[in-house]
């Protein structure tokens, strides 16, 4: 199953977000990262993951909850461009 995770954060934690991201995303086992997109304006990232374990997605979101708000949405592919 595919999931999109939208992560948003305040400018005051941007440096810490960058620091933690450069150390690696620390994605839990059982989740395959498909793509990551950043908002050009900053403060928001859109990540696409594939997993059969929704609990693993919740764990992934929790790992960043001290810095960012997370929204996880299950999605289906309509077509490939």
Buried (B, 14 or more C-beta within 10 A) or exposed (E): EBBBBBBEBEEEBEEEBEEBBEEEEEBBEBBEEEEBEEEEEEBBBBBBBEBEEEEBBEBBBEBBEEBBEBEBEEEEEEEEE
